[in-house]
Amino acid sequence: MSPDVLYEDNHLIAVYKPAGVLTQPDESHDEDLMVAVKKYLKEKYKKSGNVFLGLVHRLDRPVSGIVLFAKTSKGASRLSEQFRNGTIEKIYHAVVEGKFPEKKGMLVNYLGKDIKKKKAFEGGGKKAELSYEVVKSSDQYSLLKIRLHTGKFHQIRAQLSLAGFSIVGDIKYGAKFSLPDRSIALCESSISFKLATADEIKKIAIPLPVEWSKYIMN
């Protein structure tokens, strides 16, 4: 896999993660983005030894979108601090089943985590908040623009399901059907962050997956 590089400087690199690809290696030993980016950097800069690559955030396997990596320890430290402080703005888009009754609003839940099923659920957990805006909708589907105000496990997937609007393809969270490639219609479509060594905000944005057009054309 050759990574689709969206942005790169001396300290950071942002790449596109297709749905179905792992962000980092796991026990499945399937192809993953982190190994692909390390290989890309090793070949580009003709590095003979190990390549440093810091993982500062990740996306679920069935989700597509922008993933930031750090190329240096300074980059990792600066990005991690921004994630901890909540100063990085991430925008997601999702296609959900059903027509949202309100054009915009906020969802608040208390999510726990079922370790065995690798699934978030309502009850006894930490507060999860997101705000949404309906971009377009039909009787069957709605396209949402989503901002996270907290960062909890499977937060968007769980909160939309609890609201009665499962993400298309997300059978783990109540969707009516799975998609052929086992992806779900959730994409991290933009991210804004401060550069590691400059007082400058960088925004990276990508178009929505073309496969979504069958749900949101009308």
Phi and psi restraints in degrees (value plus and minus 20) as a CYANA .aco file:
   2 SER   PHI    -118.8   -78.8
   2 SER   PSI      99.8   139.8
   3 PRO   PHI     -88.7   -48.7
   3 PRO   PSI     124.0   164.0
   4 ASP   PHI    -108.9   -68.9
   4 ASP   PSI      78.7   118.7
   5 VAL   PHI    -102.1   -62.1
   5 VAL   PSI     104.4   144.4
   6 LEU   PHI    -117.8   -77.8
   6 LEU   PSI     -48.3    -8.3
   7 TYR   PHI    -182.5  -142.5
   7 TYR   PSI     124.2   164.2
   8 GLU   PHI    -173.3  -133.3
   8 GLU   PSI     116.8   156.8
   9 ASP   PHI    -156.2  -116.2
   9 ASP   PSI    -184.4  -144.4
  10 ASN   PHI     -87.8   -47.8
  10 ASN   PSI     -41.7    -1.7
  11 HIS   PHI    -136.7   -96.7
  11 HIS   PSI     -43.2    -3.2
  12 LEU   PHI    -151.8  -111.8
  12 LEU   PSI     135.1   175.1
  13 ILE   PHI    -164.8  -124.8
  13 ILE   PSI     113.9   153.9
  14 ALA   PHI    -136.0   -96.0
  14 ALA   PSI     112.3   152.3
  15 VAL   PHI    -152.8  -112.8
  15 VAL   PSI     139.3   179.3
  16 TYR   PHI    -107.6   -67.6
  16 TYR   PSI     110.5   150.5
  17 LYS   PHI    -123.9   -83.9
  17 LYS   PSI      94.9   134.9
  18 PRO   PHI     -89.5   -49.5
  18 PRO   PSI     132.5   172.5
  19 ALA   PHI     -80.7   -40.7
  19 ALA   PSI     119.1   159.1
  20 GLY   PHI      76.7   116.7
  20 GLY   PSI     -34.8     5.2
  21 VAL   PHI    -116.6   -76.6
  21 VAL   PSI     116.7   156.7
  22 LEU   PHI     -90.1   -50.1
  22 LEU   PSI     126.2   166.2
  23 THR   PHI     -93.2   -53.2
  23 THR   PSI     -61.2   -21.2
  24 GLN   PHI    -158.1  -118.1
  24 GLN   PSI     144.8   184.8
  25 PRO   PHI     -82.0   -42.0
  25 PRO   PSI     127.4   167.4
  26 ASP   PHI    -160.1  -120.1
  26 ASP   PSI    -190.4  -150.4
  27 GLU   PHI     -87.4   -47.4
  27 GLU   PSI     -34.4     5.6
  28 SER   PHI     -95.4   -55.4
  28 SER   PSI     -41.6    -1.6
  29 HIS   PHI      41.4    81.4
  29 HIS   PSI       1.3    41.3
  30 ASP   PHI     -93.9   -53.9
  30 ASP   PSI     143.9   183.9
  31 GLU   PHI     -76.3   -36.3
  31 GLU   PSI     118.2   158.2
  32 ASP   PHI    -157.8  -117.8
  32 ASP   PSI     139.3   179.3
  33 LEU   PHI     -89.5   -49.5
  33 LEU   PSI     -59.7   -19.7
  34 MET   PHI     -82.7   -42.7
  34 MET   PSI     -65.0   -25.0
  35 VAL   PHI     -84.6   -44.6
  35 VAL   PSI     -59.2   -19.2
  36 ALA   PHI     -84.0   -44.0
  36 ALA   PSI     -59.9   -19.9
  37 VAL   PHI     -90.2   -50.2
  37 VAL   PSI     -59.3   -19.3
  38 LYS   PHI     -79.7   -39.7
  38 LYS   PSI     -62.5   -22.5
  39 LYS   PHI     -84.3   -44.3
  39 LYS   PSI     -61.4   -21.4
  40 TYR   PHI     -79.5   -39.5
  40 TYR   PSI     -67.0   -27.0
  41 LEU   PHI     -87.3   -47.3
  41 LEU   PSI     -59.3   -19.3
  42 LYS   PHI     -81.6   -41.6
  42 LYS   PSI     -62.6   -22.6
  43 GLU   PHI     -95.2   -55.2
  43 GLU   PSI     -61.0   -21.0
  44 LYS   PHI     -83.5   -43.5
  44 LYS   PSI     -63.1   -23.1
  45 TYR   PHI    -122.0   -82.0
  45 TYR   PSI     -13.6    26.4
  46 LYS   PHI      32.3    72.3
  46 LYS   PSI      28.8    68.8
  47 LYS   PHI    -100.7   -60.7
  47 LYS   PSI     115.8   155.8
  48 SER   PHI    -109.5   -69.5
  48 SER   PSI     -50.6   -10.6
  49 GLY   PHI    -119.6   -79.6
  49 GLY   PSI    -177.3  -137.3
  50 ASN   PHI     -90.5   -50.5
  50 ASN   PSI     126.6   166.6
  51 VAL   PHI    -120.3   -80.3
  51 VAL   PSI     106.8   146.8
  52 PHE   PHI     -96.4   -56.4
  52 PHE   PSI     112.3   152.3
  53 LEU   PHI    -168.5  -128.5
  53 LEU   PSI      94.8   134.8
  54 GLY   PHI    -113.7   -73.7
  54 GLY   PSI     108.2   148.2
  55 LEU   PHI    -111.0   -71.0
  55 LEU   PSI      94.8   134.8
  56 VAL   PHI    -128.8   -88.8
  56 VAL   PSI     -36.7     3.3
  57 HIS   PHI    -180.5  -140.5
  57 HIS   PSI     149.0   189.0
  58 ARG   PHI    -166.8  -126.8
  58 ARG   PSI     143.4   183.4
  59 LEU   PHI    -140.1  -100.1
  59 LEU   PSI     125.8   165.8
  60 ASP   PHI     -77.7   -37.7
  60 ASP   PSI     132.0   172.0
  61 ARG   PHI     -74.0   -34.0
  61 ARG   PSI     -65.1   -25.1
  62 PRO   PHI     -99.2   -59.2
  62 PRO   PSI     -18.7    21.3
  63 VAL   PHI    -119.6   -79.6
  63 VAL   PSI     122.8   162.8
  64 SER   PHI    -124.3   -84.3
  64 SER   PSI     145.6   185.6
  65 GLY   PHI     124.1   164.1
  65 GLY   PSI    -183.8  -143.8
  66 ILE   PHI    -113.1   -73.1
  66 ILE   PSI     110.4   150.4
  67 VAL   PHI    -142.0  -102.0
  67 VAL   PSI     109.6   149.6
  68 LEU   PHI    -115.5   -75.5
  68 LEU   PSI     115.3   155.3
  69 PHE   PHI    -143.8  -103.8
  69 PHE   PSI     135.5   175.5
  70 ALA   PHI    -123.2   -83.2
  70 ALA   PSI     113.5   153.5
  71 LYS   PHI    -110.4   -70.4
  71 LYS   PSI     -34.6     5.4
  72 THR   PHI    -156.6  -116.6
  72 THR   PSI     143.9   183.9
  73 SER   PHI     -85.5   -45.5
  73 SER   PSI     -55.0   -15.0
  74 LYS   PHI     -83.2   -43.2
  74 LYS   PSI     -64.7   -24.7
  75 GLY   PHI     -80.7   -40.7
  75 GLY   PSI     -61.4   -21.4
  76 ALA   PHI     -83.3   -43.3
  76 ALA   PSI     -63.4   -23.4
  77 SER   PHI     -84.6   -44.6
  77 SER   PSI     -64.8   -24.8
  78 ARG   PHI     -87.6   -47.6
  78 ARG   PSI     -62.1   -22.1
  79 LEU   PHI     -87.6   -47.6
  79 LEU   PSI     -63.9   -23.9
  80 SER   PHI     -80.2   -40.2
  80 SER   PSI     -59.5   -19.5
  81 GLU   PHI     -82.5   -42.5
  81 GLU   PSI     -61.7   -21.7
  82 GLN   PHI     -85.7   -45.7
  82 GLN   PSI     -59.6   -19.6
  83 PHE   PHI     -84.4   -44.4
  83 PHE   PSI     -62.8   -22.8
  84 ARG   PHI     -82.5   -42.5
  84 ARG   PSI     -60.0   -20.0
  85 ASN   PHI    -102.4   -62.4
  85 ASN   PSI     -27.3    12.7
  86 GLY   PHI      52.3    92.3
  86 GLY   PSI       4.3    44.3
  87 THR   PHI    -112.1   -72.1
  87 THR   PSI     -27.9    12.1
  88 ILE   PHI    -106.4   -66.4
  88 ILE   PSI     108.5   148.5
  89 GLU   PHI    -121.2   -81.2
  89 GLU   PSI     101.5   141.5
  90 LYS   PHI    -134.6   -94.6
  90 LYS   PSI     111.5   151.5
  91 ILE   PHI    -132.1   -92.1
  91 ILE   PSI     112.3   152.3
  92 TYR   PHI    -136.1   -96.1
  92 TYR   PSI     133.8   173.8
  93 HIS   PHI    -143.3  -103.3
  93 HIS   PSI     125.8   165.8
  94 ALA   PHI    -165.7  -125.7
  94 ALA   PSI     125.5   165.5
  95 VAL   PHI    -123.6   -83.6
  95 VAL   PSI     104.2   144.2
  96 VAL   PHI    -137.2   -97.2
  96 VAL   PSI     139.6   179.6
  97 GLU   PHI     -99.3   -59.3
  97 GLU   PSI     108.1   148.1
  98 GLY   PHI      83.2   123.2
  98 GLY   PSI     144.7   184.7
  99 LYS   PHI    -122.1   -82.1
  99 LYS   PSI      98.8   138.8
 100 PHE   PHI     -85.6   -45.6
 100 PHE   PSI     114.1   154.1
 101 PRO   PHI     -94.0   -54.0
 101 PRO   PSI     -43.5    -3.5
 102 GLU   PHI    -141.1  -101.1
 102 GLU   PSI     127.2   167.2
 103 LYS   PHI     -91.7   -51.7
 103 LYS   PSI     -49.7    -9.7
 104 LYS   PHI    -175.0  -135.0
 104 LYS   PSI     139.4   179.4
 105 GLY   PHI     154.7   194.7
 105 GLY   PSI    -189.0  -149.0
 106 MET   PHI    -153.2  -113.2
 106 MET   PSI     122.2   162.2
 107 LEU   PHI    -131.3   -91.3
 107 LEU   PSI     112.8   152.8
 108 VAL   PHI    -149.4  -109.4
 108 VAL   PSI     104.6   144.6
 109 ASN   PHI    -160.3  -120.3
 109 ASN   PSI     144.8   184.8
 110 TYR   PHI    -134.4   -94.4
 110 TYR   PSI      85.6   125.6
 111 LEU   PHI    -121.1   -81.1
 111 LEU   PSI     110.8   150.8
 112 GLY   PHI    -120.0   -80.0
 112 GLY   PSI    -196.0  -156.0
 113 LYS   PHI    -156.3  -116.3
 113 LYS   PSI     103.5   143.5
 114 ASP   PHI    -109.8   -69.8
 114 ASP   PSI      82.0   122.0
 115 ILE   PHI     -82.3   -42.3
 115 ILE   PSI     -62.9   -22.9
 116 LYS   PHI     -84.6   -44.6
 116 LYS   PSI     -60.9   -20.9
 117 LYS   PHI    -112.7   -72.7
 117 LYS   PSI     -22.4    17.6
 118 LYS   PHI      31.0    71.0
 118 LYS   PSI      31.9    71.9
 119 LYS   PHI    -161.3  -121.3
 119 LYS   PSI     120.1   160.1
 120 ALA   PHI    -106.5   -66.5
 120 ALA   PSI     132.6   172.6
 121 PHE   PHI    -169.4  -129.4
 121 PHE   PSI     142.5   182.5
 122 GLU   PHI     -97.8   -57.8
 122 GLU   PSI     113.3   153.3
 123 GLY   PHI     105.9   145.9
 123 GLY   PSI      99.7   139.7
 124 GLY   PHI      54.7    94.7
 124 GLY   PSI     -17.7    22.3
 125 GLY   PHI    -120.9   -80.9
 125 GLY   PSI    -177.1  -137.1
 126 LYS   PHI    -111.0   -71.0
 126 LYS   PSI     135.8   175.8
 127 LYS   PHI     -86.3   -46.3
 127 LYS   PSI     111.5   151.5
 128 ALA   PHI    -142.9  -102.9
 128 ALA   PSI     109.3   149.3
 129 GLU   PHI    -151.4  -111.4
 129 GLU   PSI     119.0   159.0
 130 LEU   PHI    -166.4  -126.4
 130 LEU   PSI     133.4   173.4
 131 SER   PHI    -134.7   -94.7
 131 SER   PSI     131.1   171.1
 132 TYR   PHI    -158.6  -118.6
 132 TYR   PSI     138.0   178.0
 133 GLU   PHI    -158.0  -118.0
 133 GLU   PSI     112.1   152.1
 134 VAL   PHI    -101.1   -61.1
 134 VAL   PSI      95.8   135.8
 135 VAL   PHI     -99.4   -59.4
 135 VAL   PSI     -65.8   -25.8
 136 LYS   PHI    -179.9  -139.9
 136 LYS   PSI     139.6   179.6
 137 SER   PHI    -175.3  -135.3
 137 SER   PSI     140.3   180.3
 138 SER   PHI    -151.1  -111.1
 138 SER   PSI    -192.6  -152.6
 139 ASP   PHI     -88.0   -48.0
 139 ASP   PSI     -43.1    -3.1
 140 GLN   PHI    -121.7   -81.7
 140 GLN   PSI     -53.9   -13.9
 141 TYR   PHI    -158.7  -118.7
 141 TYR   PSI     136.6   176.6
 142 SER   PHI    -154.4  -114.4
 142 SER   PSI     116.6   156.6
 143 LEU   PHI    -117.7   -77.7
 143 LEU   PSI     102.4   142.4
 144 LEU   PHI    -133.6   -93.6
 144 LEU   PSI     124.4   164.4
 145 LYS   PHI    -124.5   -84.5
 145 LYS   PSI     107.4   147.4
 146 ILE   PHI    -146.6  -106.6
 146 ILE   PSI     114.9   154.9
 147 ARG   PHI    -136.7   -96.7
 147 ARG   PSI     109.5   149.5
 148 LEU   PHI    -106.9   -66.9
 148 LEU   PSI     116.1   156.1
 149 HIS   PHI    -127.5   -87.5
 149 HIS   PSI     -30.1     9.9
 150 THR   PHI    -158.9  -118.9
 150 THR   PSI     148.7   188.7
 151 GLY   PHI    -148.2  -108.2
 151 GLY   PSI      63.4   103.4
 152 LYS   PHI    -127.1   -87.1
 152 LYS   PSI     141.8   181.8
 153 PHE   PHI     -77.5   -37.5
 153 PHE   PSI     104.2   144.2
 154 HIS   PHI      32.1    72.1
 154 HIS   PSI      12.3    52.3
 155 GLN   PHI     -78.1   -38.1
 155 GLN   PSI     -73.2   -33.2
 156 ILE   PHI     -82.8   -42.8
 156 ILE   PSI     -64.5   -24.5
 157 ARG   PHI     -80.6   -40.6
 157 ARG   PSI     -66.4   -26.4
 158 ALA   PHI     -89.8   -49.8
 158 ALA   PSI     -65.3   -25.3
 159 GLN   PHI     -85.9   -45.9
 159 GLN   PSI     -61.3   -21.3
 160 LEU   PHI     -86.6   -46.6
 160 LEU   PSI     -57.6   -17.6
 161 SER   PHI     -84.3   -44.3
 161 SER   PSI     -63.5   -23.5
 162 LEU   PHI     -84.4   -44.4
 162 LEU   PSI     -48.1    -8.1
 163 ALA   PHI     -99.5   -59.5
 163 ALA   PSI     -27.8    12.2
 164 GLY   PHI      73.9   113.9
 164 GLY   PSI      -4.1    35.9
 165 PHE   PHI    -152.3  -112.3
 165 PHE   PSI      57.6    97.6
 166 SER   PHI     -85.2   -45.2
 166 SER   PSI     126.6   166.6
 167 ILE   PHI     -88.7   -48.7
 167 ILE   PSI     117.5   157.5
 168 VAL   PHI     -74.7   -34.7
 168 VAL   PSI     107.8   147.8
 169 GLY   PHI      69.8   109.8
 169 GLY   PSI     -31.6     8.4
 170 ASP   PHI    -109.7   -69.7
 170 ASP   PSI      54.6    94.6
 171 ILE   PHI     -86.5   -46.5
 171 ILE   PSI     -43.9    -3.9
 172 LYS   PHI     -80.5   -40.5
 172 LYS   PSI     -50.3   -10.3
 173 TYR   PHI    -136.4   -96.4
 173 TYR   PSI      15.3    55.3
 174 GLY   PHI      73.3   113.3
 174 GLY   PSI     -13.6    26.4
 175 ALA   PHI     -83.4   -43.4
 175 ALA   PSI     131.5   171.5
 176 LYS   PHI     -94.8   -54.8
 176 LYS   PSI     -44.5    -4.5
 177 PHE   PHI    -171.9  -131.9
 177 PHE   PSI     136.4   176.4
 178 SER   PHI    -115.5   -75.5
 178 SER   PSI     138.3   178.3
 179 LEU   PHI    -111.0   -71.0
 179 LEU   PSI     133.8   173.8
 180 PRO   PHI     -75.6   -35.6
 180 PRO   PSI     -56.2   -16.2
 181 ASP   PHI    -114.0   -74.0
 181 ASP   PSI     -12.0    28.0
 182 ARG   PHI      46.0    86.0
 182 ARG   PSI      -1.3    38.7
 183 SER   PHI    -102.1   -62.1
 183 SER   PSI     152.3   192.3
 184 ILE   PHI    -146.9  -106.9
 184 ILE   PSI     136.1   176.1
 185 ALA   PHI    -103.5   -63.5
 185 ALA   PSI      43.8    83.8
 186 LEU   PHI    -155.8  -115.8
 186 LEU   PSI     109.5   149.5
 187 CYS   PHI    -159.9  -119.9
 187 CYS   PSI     111.1   151.1
 188 GLU   PHI    -101.0   -61.0
 188 GLU   PSI      82.7   122.7
 189 SER   PHI    -112.4   -72.4
 189 SER   PSI     -38.8     1.2
 190 SER   PHI    -175.6  -135.6
 190 SER   PSI     135.3   175.3
 191 ILE   PHI    -166.8  -126.8
 191 ILE   PSI     117.6   157.6
 192 SER   PHI    -144.0  -104.0
 192 SER   PSI     112.4   152.4
 193 PHE   PHI    -173.2  -133.2
 193 PHE   PSI     142.7   182.7
 194 LYS   PHI    -108.6   -68.6
 194 LYS   PSI     115.9   155.9
 195 LEU   PHI     -83.0   -43.0
 195 LEU   PSI     135.4   175.4
 196 ALA   PHI     -87.0   -47.0
 196 ALA   PSI     -54.1   -14.1
 197 THR   PHI    -146.6  -106.6
 197 THR   PSI       0.2    40.2
 198 ALA   PHI    -165.2  -125.2
 198 ALA   PSI     128.9   168.9
 199 ASP   PHI    -105.1   -65.1
 199 ASP   PSI      46.2    86.2
 200 GLU   PHI    -159.8  -119.8
 200 GLU   PSI     114.1   154.1
 201 ILE   PHI    -109.7   -69.7
 201 ILE   PSI     106.2   146.2
 202 LYS   PHI    -126.7   -86.7
 202 LYS   PSI     109.0   149.0
 203 LYS   PHI    -135.8   -95.8
 203 LYS   PSI     111.0   151.0
 204 ILE   PHI    -140.1  -100.1
 204 ILE   PSI     111.8   151.8
 205 ALA   PHI    -156.3  -116.3
 205 ALA   PSI     129.4   169.4
 206 ILE   PHI    -151.2  -111.2
 206 ILE   PSI     135.4   175.4
 207 PRO   PHI     -91.1   -51.1
 207 PRO   PSI     138.5   178.5
 208 LEU   PHI     -93.0   -53.0
 208 LEU   PSI     132.8   172.8
 209 PRO   PHI     -75.6   -35.6
 209 PRO   PSI     114.1   154.1
 210 VAL   PHI     -83.7   -43.7
 210 VAL   PSI     -45.3    -5.3
 211 GLU   PHI     -84.6   -44.6
 211 GLU   PSI     -39.5     0.5
 212 TRP   PHI     -94.4   -54.4
 212 TRP   PSI     -35.5     4.5
 213 SER   PHI     -79.3   -39.3
 213 SER   PSI     -48.4    -8.4
 214 LYS   PHI     -85.8   -45.8
 214 LYS   PSI     -41.7    -1.7
 215 TYR   PHI    -118.1   -78.1
 215 TYR   PSI     -44.6    -4.6
 216 ILE   PHI    -143.1  -103.1
 216 ILE   PSI      -3.9    36.1
 217 MET   PHI     -87.9   -47.9
 217 MET   PSI     -60.3   -20.3
